[in-house]
Amino acid sequence: MVGTKAWVFSFLVLEVTSVLGRQRILTHSVRRVLPGRRTSSIFAKPADTLENPGEWTTWFNVDHPGGQGDYERLDAIRFYYGDRVCARPLWLEARTTDWTPAGSTGQVVHSSPREGFWCLNSEQRPGQNCSNYTVRFLCPPGSLRGDSERIWSPWSLWSKCSAACGHTGVQTRTRTCLAETVSLCTEATEEGQLCVSPACTACDLTCPMGQVNADCDACMCQDFILHGAVSLPGGAPASGATVYLLTKMPKLLTKTDSGGRFRVPGLCPDGKSILKITKTKFAPIVLTMPKTSLKTATINAEFVRAEAPYVVKNPETKARKAGQSVSLCCKATGKPSPDKYFWYHNDTLLDPSLYKHESKLVLRNLQRDQAGEYFCKAQSDAGAVKSRVAKLTVIAPSEAPCNPTPESYLIRLPHDCFQNATNSFYYDVGHCPVKICAGKQDNGIRCRDAVENCCGISRTEEREIQCSGYTLPTKVATQCSCQRCTETRSIVRGRVSAADNGEPMRFGHVYMGNSRVSMTGYKGTFTLHVPQDTERLVLTFVDRLQKFVNTTKVLPFNKKGSAVFHEIKMLRRKEPITLEAMETNIIPLGEVVGEDPVAELEIPSRSFYRQNGEPYTGKVKASVTFLDPRNISTATAAQSDFNFINDEGDTFPLRTYGMFSVDFTDEVTSEPLNAGKVKVHLDSTQVKMPEHVPAMKLWSLNPDTGLWEEEGDFKFESQRRNKREERTFLVGNMEIRERRLFNLDVPENRRCFIKVRAYRSERFLPSEQIQGVVVSVINLEPRAGFSSNPRAWGRFDSVLTGPNGACVPAFCDDQSPDAYSAYVLASLAGEELQAVESSPKFNPNAIGVPQPYLNKLKYRRTDHEDPRVKKTAFQISMAKPRPNSAEESNGPIYAFEDLRACEEAPPSAAHFRFYQIEGDRYDYNTVPFNEDDPMSWTEDYLAWWPKPMEFRACYIKVKIVGPLEVNVRSRNMGGTHRRTVGQLYGIRDVRSTRDRDQPNVSAACLEFKCSGMLYDQDRVDRTLVKVIPQGSCHRASVNPMLHEYLVNHLPLAVNNDSSEYTMLAPLDPLGHNYGIYTVTDQDPRTAKEIALGRCFDGTSDGSSRVMKSNVGVALTFNCVERQVGRQSAFQYLQSTPARTPAAGTVQGRMSSRRQQRASRGG
């Protein structure tokens, strides 16, 4: 806490001194310190080299390098730490929090023993900020306080004696360790002594006002009367609320009447007595008695809806070496705020006598047996909630934090680079799985480590791959080590549209809590950066035109970075009808043709009232929109994620029977109206699972947390509503106030997980798995006897694929395999992926699930019976695996308690598959990088993307005049940088796209590596790009504006070969007039998608998927038809069976001469 205050103060104060003290700062020495050079005299020398020996202070770090820089100023340090710093320091020493001396960082820094240390971001190299520095000072001998005084706070006062009156007990006192270095905190923090409580008396309570009551627990003033009025949110009276006086044991005083009023005689208006007022579903009100000399007093209070605790900060997974310390933090909010925290290690409650029940758990001098899983449980009067599990790894001090041997990782080679040694188009470049590791840590014990360390590639080896007519360089990982994690940023993008016809929600608002974080565009698209500490992304989409129902969604996002795209579907708002407030109104819920309504909303007469509690008697405009689960197409418009928190703090799923949004307004003024004593009549015949009838409840959505909270139970109606009515109804009571979205749900504990993986192709190689794919599942309730024909849907869930696929939650049943079925689909960046076919071919090896379990699951792709249907989803019966069945114990369905087994299942275990349709594009990087996982980025001069948080995509448009589509390649090499000149960055292949209007014209949008800074941000490189159409082609023309630009920005590349084109790529983002398309984004896929759309359209701000070959062209080639019998590269690739590195039968080995004919080489 002290460190936090110090940082805040230094930010406020030092922002001023950096300006006001500018002239003074400039008088000190300033220089860039180069690694390996002698350190400037502004930094400390060892104490034993000084003429006068002294003593060092502890290390101080009062600022962080955000804003203008890092300021470790002496005046700020002295303000917070007082005489822990001497009046006139002799020297100072500065290091980064990574423990690198300031003289070895290469950064411009400033230092003075009299003023401290500072580093300005503006003085560093472009794109680089100051490091986070910590400093200490050398003081004259005897100028600092003694160690004990400096390290420990004063002892507290002795506590009250623990024994009852007249008995011997214990009293204690405590002190706090002030040192930042844990090793200095070795003395006792608490000590005790024996004590004897005072002798017992009849009553030891003294009253400054009034007399002691008979129970000796409160003071009473017989002639004083307290009046009170308590209201509900919105102003309605809070009847039946209970009023307590807080003493040693809460003392019940009275209850409020029907008007929310109460009267209590005999209390003392001393300004000290505490009252507590409670009512079910509302947060308790705590009031202090007013202090007055009058005989009466009146207090007014208003309830706030109780909200169960909600975790806003989960403990983080960490790794340490034995002997180090760690801090795990948990924070929850709610109404009332949680007042107790419990910590668990491997599901066992930690001993309260050893570990205080606070939101921060500190473990010092760690031992190996303290490794494992930790979580916290926050508790308040409104309920409890458990945090996510954090894994703590503890290794021996001598143990390597990472496996130094890289794992196998296959990359696909170009189509003209078949490897005879492996009989495949693949090459193993190795990789280091990214995970948290026990690296260097500073001395502070923080909730979030100042530096996060991850296993990564620390050494690579250059190798050459022999291809058809050329050599392809690559870098292979040879060693892994623990190093600083790559910084990433999480982005969420999406499109918001109507569930019925796809109409976009134009210019709507996107809220996160009460803050507006984004806005939709004309096409309904939105983008937002996920705040760093976000644990659960809850967004509410608000239509300003009021065409659609406001929709709250819980969206999965990638905490490791990169962008995720979501399709947001919204229900169209029901047209309002006019109600008479003085009459009973019945509103049906559900309008499926040929079916009865699921339920009815009954609003008795005189139920409406204004926001201030005043009864309303006029006309009401009522819009009630019902999401009917019997309509399967509405599933994607479901709000939130159908979860609630039970009394133990565990998250449980709900199965919906329908949700409805209500909007009541004054017909004249449009003022929102509340409604009390509303009844919901649920038709029990609509509940086909008998066990669900007694468990049915009414729920409302908390838009801040995205969780559903219970509103009330349902009971059978005592009598039929009319003589002809044969149906049986369940009735529930509710009030419509601040919340306007309700759900008819049942808690469902029959849960399983489905293992799903997404691949780049139908080869289904583990190294070609795609991360960041949104996998969604719709839980279906089949019609009796017709498992493939659903009667209704009950739940909608979405998760993201990671490096090991995804485990998607779904309802299941171990007694009846057909009780539930699941409809599973997947999308990446808005593009639907394809599921494995089930008809006419039914191949268990391709589907990924062996027999006989696959038959039991009844796998069917959506086009199983009608080939005209899209192939982008599959449906299965959710048959829970039998625990004693060997063939069902290895996936793809896992019991809910076996989540870890699902998450850690190897690729060889059973799973369902989605894949991308292979397009006519191919990417090769000399330094391998997975665009789905920014954490896989490696610091290397030959990296295609030089910065992992900024991705710049460049495309050039090439026009082909000729009868056939041809493959066009870009070969990208270092052009002007001394470290990369002549070395290959990568290759890009693309097949030209036929122009719809011109029979003999096609065009290609070809990616090339943008010019610019390399990873060290030291100097730029103009990429040497060679554009090569593969075939009998001749360069016809070059865009004159592009040619002029290249001539005016030397050096100019040589172009002696008319069958290709070479250029030093421009540094500037030129635009469509030059035939160059450049887009910068924080996600590589998004940058490429936008640039590609502009290139197809031939504009700098448009987007198209239809190739317009006559606009925005950079290069034109004339290509003649090949000789009869010769294949294009892509024709060859499509006609050749897929080969993988796995051992097996060789199908049609291609001769080297045929390979050379297939392509003109790199």
C-alpha positions, -999 to +999 in steps of 0.1 A: +000+000+000+029+023+008+044+016-026+011+024-043+008+057-025+043+065-033+038+059-070+007+080-071+024+109-053+055+107-075+033+107-106+015+139-095+046+157-081+072+146-107+050+155-136+053+191-123+090+190-115+098+176-150+085+209-164+092+234-136+127+219-131+136+217-168+163+243-166+178+227-136+177+192-152+196+203-183+226+215-162+234+179-154+253+154-175+233+136-202+246+108-223+236+076-240+253+048-221+264+020-245+267-016-233+303-027-229+317+008-224+330+023-192+302+036-169+298+073-166+308+089-133+272+099-127+266+063-115+279+048-083+312+033-076+317+004-052+319+017-016+354+003-010+368+025-037+357+058-021+380+079+000+354+080+027+335+047+033+297+049+040+266+028+042+240+021+015+203+026+018+177+000+008+165+001-028+137+025-037+113+024-066+086+052-064+077+056-101+071+035-132+081+044-168+046+053-179+037+089-190+069+109-197+094+085-181+107+070-149+115+096-121+133+083-090+137+118-075+153+122-041+127+146-028+099+122-036+118+093-020+125+114+011+088+124+014+077+088+017+106+072+035+118+101+057+152+095+073+157+062+056+176+085+032+204+107+046+204+145+041+235+146+017+241+113-002+275+108-016+267+086-046+237+067-061+234+034-079+206+027-104+195-006-118+165-018-137+140-041-120+156-069-141+187-060-121+206-046-151+229-017-142+218+016-157+251+018-174+244-013-194+210-005-208+220+018-237+194+043-226+197+081-221+195+087-183+202+115-158+216+112-123+226+134-094+232+123-058+215+155-047+184+152-069+181+115-077+177+096-110+154+101-140+149+088-175+127+105-202+108+085-228+112+113-253+150+109-253+150+072-261+152+055-295+120+057-316+095+031-303+114+025-271+105+037-236+125+039-204+130+008-183+117+006-148+146+017-125+152+012-088+179+033-070+198+033-037+221+060-021+254+058-004+253+079+028+281+091+051+288+067+081+263+071+109+238+092+089+211+065+087+189+051+115+198+017+129+188-013+109+161-025+133+145+010+134+147+012+096+132-023+089+104-025+115+075-003+124+069+005+161+050-021+182+013-016+184-006-012+217-013-044+236-046-060+227-074-065+252-070-095+275-085-126+259-099-141+291-132-135+307-134-112+337-114-124+367-094-150+346-059-153+332-055-149+294-031-136+267-027-102+251-007-095+220+009-068+200+022-066+164+046-048+141+051-046+104+083-053+083+090-022+062+119-037+042+114-044+005+139-073+008+121-103+023+153-118+037+156-089+062+122-097+077+135-125+100+124-112+134+090-118+151+061-098+138+039-107+168+045-113+206+023-120+236+022-119+274+000-132+301-027-110+315-055-111+341-088-096+332-104-071+357-126-086+384-162-094+374-189-068+382-226-068+379-223-048+346-192-030+333-211-010+306-211+027+311-236+050+293-227+086+285-265+091+279-294+072+294-292+040+314-279+005+309-306-020+298-313-052+317-291-073+293-261-050+299-255-047+262-270-013+253-279+022+266-316+032+268-333+066+269-369+061+279-381+095+267-367+094+232-385+081+201-369+073+167-391+074+136-379+060+103-391+055+067-375+029+044-381+027+007-372+003-022-351+013-052-373+037-071-392+050-040-418+023-033-422+016+004-402-012+019-427-032+039-417-060+062-381-048+066-364-059+099-347-033+122-319-044+145-297-027+171-261-039+167-248-050+201-227-080+210-256-100+195-279-082+171-311-072+189-344-072+170-363-039+175-392-039+150-404-043+114-416-017+089-453-014+082-470-015+048-458+021+042-422+013+050-423+032+083-412+022+118-411+036+153-387+026+180-389+041+216-361+040+241-329+043+220-303+069+229-295+097+203-258+095+211-244+095+176-227+061+183-254+033+184-256+014+151-288+002+135-291-025+108-321-028+085-325-060+064-349-072+037-347-103+015-330-096-019-316-062-007-283-052+007-285-045+045-287-008+055-264+002+083-271+036+100-257+055+129-281+070+154-284+107+150-270+129+178-295+153+191-309+168+223-345+166+210-370+140+221-376+126+186-356+121+154-364+108+119-342+089+096-348+079+059-331+051+041-334+034+007-325-002+000-301-011-028-307-044-046-284-071-031-258-084-054-239-116-047-201-113-047-185-111-081-148-117-087-130-088-105-095-100-099-084-136-099-051-150-086-026-154-114-006-185-123+030-181-112+063-200-110+089-197-083+121-213-071+122-228-036+130-202-011+114-173-030+082-156-020+049-152-039+017-132-036-016-144-048-044-118-049-082-120-052-107-092-052-145-093-053-173-067-054-209-069-045-237-053-024-227-055+004-190-057-003-174-091+007-160-090+042-144-124+043-119-142+020-109-179+024-079-194+006-077-230-006-047-251-017-055-281-038-092-278-026-081-278+011-089-247+032-057-231+045-054-230+083-068-196+094-043-196+123-014-195+098-029-177+069-051-146+075-084-146+056-077-116+035-078-108-002-040-112-005-022-144+003+016-141+008+037-172+009+073-167+020+103-191+018+084-214-005+089-251-004+082-277-031+051-291-014+034-257-016+031-261-054-003-268-067-036-251-073-049-221-053-082-202-053-100-179-030-136-177-019-151-143-011-182-141+011-208-115+022-243-115+035-255-118-001-236-150-009-202-163-019-182-167-050-150-187-059-122-173-080-106-191-109-078-216-100-043-203-102-014-228-106+018-222-086+049-240-098+078-244-073+111-258-086+144-265-069+169-236-071+192-257-093+164-270-115+160-256-151+128-236-153+121-248-188+128-279-208+158-268-228+150-293-257+124-279-282+094-299-292+087-310-327+069-284-348+062-289-385+059-261-411+046-266-446+070-259-474+063-243-508+046-264-534+079-268-552+099-279-522+090-316-517+114-334-493+124-369-503+139-376-469+106-373-452+084-380-482+064-348-475+061-311-479+069-305-442+100-296-423+105-297-385+117-264-372+109-270-335+093-247-310+092-240-273+058-243-257+049-209-241+043-212-204+050-192-172+085-201-158+105-192-127+128-164-139+144-135-122+122-116-098+127-082-081+124-079-043+088-067-043+059-090-034+032-080-059-001-093-070+012-091-106+048-097-112+067-067-124+083-089-151+065-120-163+088-148-176+079-174-202+096-203-218+108-194-252+133-199-280+168-188-268+189-202-296+183-210-332+203-226-359+204-216-396+197-244-420+191-246-458+163-266-473+169-279-508+139-271-531+133-275-568+159-253-583+166-231-553+177-232-516+153-221-489+169-208-456+151-214-423+159-210-386+154-240-364+149-238-326+177-256-308+173-244-272+146-231-249+151-210-218+132-188-194+130-152-206+107-122-205+073-129-220+064-112-252+041-082-246+007-086-263-027-069-264-061-085-265-086-072-290-123-080-296-139-072-329-173-081-342-204-074-361-238-066-345-269-075-365-305-086-363-312-123-356-340-124-382-327-108-413-291-097-406-299-059-405-268-042-389-272-022-357-259+011-370-241+036-347-251+017-316-232+020-283-211-007-266-209-006-228-186-023-204-203-018-170-213+019-170-185+030-194-190+033-231-161+015-247-170+014-284-195+022-311-208+003-340-203+016-376-226+017-405-222-020-411-226-028-375-189-035-369-171-026-337-136-029-322-124-026-286-092-032-267-097-054-237-084-037-205-054-056-191-070-067-158-103-079-174-113-113-161-147-117-177-156-095-207-193-085-203-205-061-230-240-046-234-250-035-269-275-006-269-295+004-300-300+042-300-327+038-326-346+013-303-351-012-331-335-040-311-336-052-276-305-041-256-283-072-254-257-083-228-231-108-240-202-125-222-176-128-249-145-151-247-112-134-256-076-144-258-057-133-227-024-141-244-031-115-270-044-113-306-079-104-319-111-125-317-141-118-339-177-123-327-210-123-345-235-106-322-271-113-329-299-091-314-337-097-311-359-071-328-379-052-303-416-061-302-439-033-313-455-017-283-491-021-274-513+001-252-524-011-218-548+004-193-531+007-159-565+004-141-573-030-157-558-065-155-536-072-185-525-105-200-495-107-223-487-140-240-451-151-241-443-171-273-458-171-308-447-203-325-472-212-352-494-241-342-482-240-306-496-226-273-476-198-257-449-210-233-462-186-206-484-156-199-476-124-181-504-112-158-503-075-147-531-069-122-548-035-121-532-007-103-498-024-105-479+004-123-460+031-105-436+058-114-399+059-105-405+079-073-431+053-061-462+073-070-490+051-084-497+055-121-532+053-135-529+063-172-522+045-204-491+024-207-470+017-238-458-019-233-432-037-254-426-073-242-401-093-264-399-130-259-370-152-270-387-185-277-364-215-274-388-235-296-374-214-325-340-228-331-328-198-351-330-175-320-303-194-301-275-171-311-295-141-298-295-154-263-283-130-237-253-136-214-240-172-209-267-188-188-247-191-156-254-183-120-235-185-087-248-209-061-247-205-023-212-221-021-198-197-047-196-222-076-206-213-111-235-235-124-253-235-157-290-229-165-313-245-190-337-219-204-374-223-212-376-188-226-364-152-217-383-120-221-374-083-221-400-058-208-403-020-215-432-001-198-434+037-204-459+065-198-478+069-231-475+107-229-441+115-214-423+082-222-411+080-186-401+045-177-426+028-154-422+001-128-447-027-121-454-046-089-472-079-081-467-092-116-475-129-121-459-153-147-480-183-156-459-211-171-476-238-191-462-270-175-469-290-206-441-271-223-416-287-199-410-321-214-385-332-188-406-340-157-376-335-133-374-298-144-409-289-133-403-286-095-369-270-101-382-242-123-373-206-112-376-171-124-343-152-129-332-117-138-299-107-155-273-085-138-260-065-167-227-056-149-216-092-142-235-110-170-248-135-143-284-145-137-298-140-102-328-157-087-361-137-086-384-163-072-398-199-074-427-213-093-456-231-077-486-250-091-517-229-094-542-238-067-572-236-091-578-235-129-581-201-144-613-211-163-635-242-165-624-251-201-587-249-193-571-284-193-535-273-190-517-271-156-498-239-149-469-229-127-472-194-113-443-172-101-444-137-087-421-108-096-416-071-096-403-051-126-381-023-114-345-016-123-340-049-142-359-055-174-346-089-186-360-121-172-355-158-177-376-190-171-348-214-162-338-246-145-304-253-129-290-283-148-262-303-133-259-329-160-228-315-177-200-326-199-173-312-222-168-317-259-132-318-272-129-298-305-099-288-325-096-265-356-070-271-384-057-252-413-064-280-437-079-315-440-045-330-432-053-325-395-017-321-384-011-311-348+012-283-359-015-269-381-040-263-353-056-228-353-059-208-321-085-181-315-113-200-333-148-193-317-164-227-312-201-225-303-225-251-291-263-250-290-278-275-265-309-291-281-337-310-266-347-336-292-383-346-299-392-380-284-380-407-307-364-382-332-329-374-320-321-355-352-352-333-350-349-309-320-380-297-302-362-267-285-328-253-276-318-249-240-284-232-239-258-214-260-221-214-252-189-202-269-152-208-262-119-202-279-095-227-292-060-226-276-028-244-285-045-277-275-080-271-289-111-263-269-134-280-243-169-268-249-195-272-221-227-290-230-256-308-212-254-346-213-270-377-198-256-411-187-290-428-186-305-417-218-280-409-246-307-390-266-318-368-237-297-339-251-280-333-284-255-306-293-252-285-325-215-274-329-201-247-352-169-228-355-158-195-370-125-176-374-126-138-381-162-141-392-155-170-416-173-203-408-150-233-408-160-266-423-169-298-403-158-332-414-184-349-437-206-377-425-222-386-459-217-401-484-183-410-468-183-418-431-147-420-420-141-422-382-104-415-388-112-382-405-139-373-380-114-379-352-135-404-331-132-442-332-160-467-333-182-478-316-184-446-296-189-426-327-221-445-336-234-440-301-229-402-305-247-402-339-224-377-356-241-359-385-228-329-405-255-304-414-256-315-450-260-352-441-294-355-457-294-325-480-261-317-498-274-281-506-271-272-469-239-255-456-212-278-443-202-257-414-217-275-383-223-310-369-248-325-345-243-352-320-262-370-292-247-360-258-241-395-244-221-392-212-191-415-213-194-446-191-167-447-164-160-484-169-159-483-207-124-482-222-135-470-256-154-440-240-126-429-216-104-412-242-128-385-255-143-367-273-169-364-245-156-358-210-175-358-177-177-324-161-153-334-133-127-345-159-121-310-173-084-312-168-082-345-187-101-328-216-078-297-216-046-318-214-057-345-239-030-351-266-039-347-303-040-385-306-070-386-282-105-386-298-118-352-307-141-335-333-126-314-361-131-283-380-109-271-408-103-242-432-108-247-469-074-244-484-072-213-506-048-204-533-024-187-509+008-198-492+030-181-466+065-190-457+086-173-430+123-179-425+117-173-388+086-194-380+057-175-364+022-185-357-001-156-364-028-171-341-004-169-311+015-136-307+034-152-278+053-173-304+071-143-318+109-145-317+134-116-316+153-120-348+164-096-376+147-119-402+113-119-384+086-111-409+067-090-383+093-068-364+070-059-335+045-083-318+020-056-309+020-038-342+014-056-375+018-038-409+005-057-439+015-047-474+000-059-507+008-052-544-018-057-571-006-076-602-027-079-633-023-109-656-034-108-692-038-143-705-062-172-708-053-189-675-050-180-639-013-182-627+006-185-595+024-153-585+052-153-559+069-126-539+104-133-527+113-109-499+149-102-488+168-077-468+176-047-490+194-019-472+199-031-436+235-043-429+223-072-408+198-086-433+209-075-468+205-104-493+189-127-466+154-141-471+126-129-449+100-151-465+080-162-495+043-155-504+024-174-531-010-165-545-031-176-574-046-149-596-084-144-595-104-144-627-121-111-637-158-117-639-163-094-669-132-100-689-125-136-701-087-133-706-078-111-675-071-121-639-054-103-611-035-112-579-032-093-546+002-104-535+016-098-500+051-086-495+072-076-464+067-040-456+098-018-454+105-003-420+123-008-386+135-043-377+129-057-343+156-037-325+140-004-337+175+009-346+173+015-383+150+008-413+154-018-440+138-013-474+128-048-483+140-061-517+109-076-532+109-098-563+075-104-580+076-136-601+046-148-621+051-186-625+047-194-662+055-180-696+050-143-686+064-110-698+063-077-679+041-053-699+039-022-677+046-007-643+023+018-626+039+052-636+033+067-601+049+038-584+079+039-609+083+077-603+082+072-565+109+044-567+131+066-589+128+095-565+136+073-535+170+057-542+185+032-544+167+018-574+165-020-579+178-035-611+152-050-635+170-068-662+147-098-663+114-089-681+097-121-667+097-106-632+098-073-613+122-062-585+118-032-562+130-018-529+097-016-512+085+019-504+087+032-468+055+052-472+020+037-473+013+048-509-023+037-516-044+025-546-031+051-571+003+033-568-012-002-567+002-006-531-021-013-502-008-009-466-027-015-433-014-014-397-033-032-369-026-048-336-037-082-351-019-097-381-050-114-395-071-083-393-044-062-410-041-086-439-079-090-442-084-052-445-055-047-469-067-076-491-102-062-492-089-028-504-067-045-530-095-065-544-116-033-546-088-012-560-094+016-535-077+029-503-108+028-481-132+003-496-135-035-494-145-062-518-142-099-523-148-095-561-116-089-579-116-056-599-086-062-622-086-028-640-083-004-610-055+001-585-029-020-604+008-018-598+022-043-624+008-059-656+022-091-671+012-108-703+012-146-699+008-171-727-009-205-723+014-234-713+022-262-736-002-291-737+005-315-708+021-290-685+004-282-652+004-251-632+018-252-597-016-251-581-030-277-605-002-300-596-008-293-559-045-300-562-040-332-581-014-346-558-026-366-528-019-349-494+014-362-479+022-360-443+055-368-425+039-399-410+053-432-422+032-451-446+027-460-482+042-436-507+016-425-532+031-414-565+066-401-557+073-372-579+105-372-599+129-342-595+124-334-633+087-332-628+091-310-598+112-286-619+086-285-646+058-277-620+073-244-611+100-219-622+115-220-587+120-194-561 
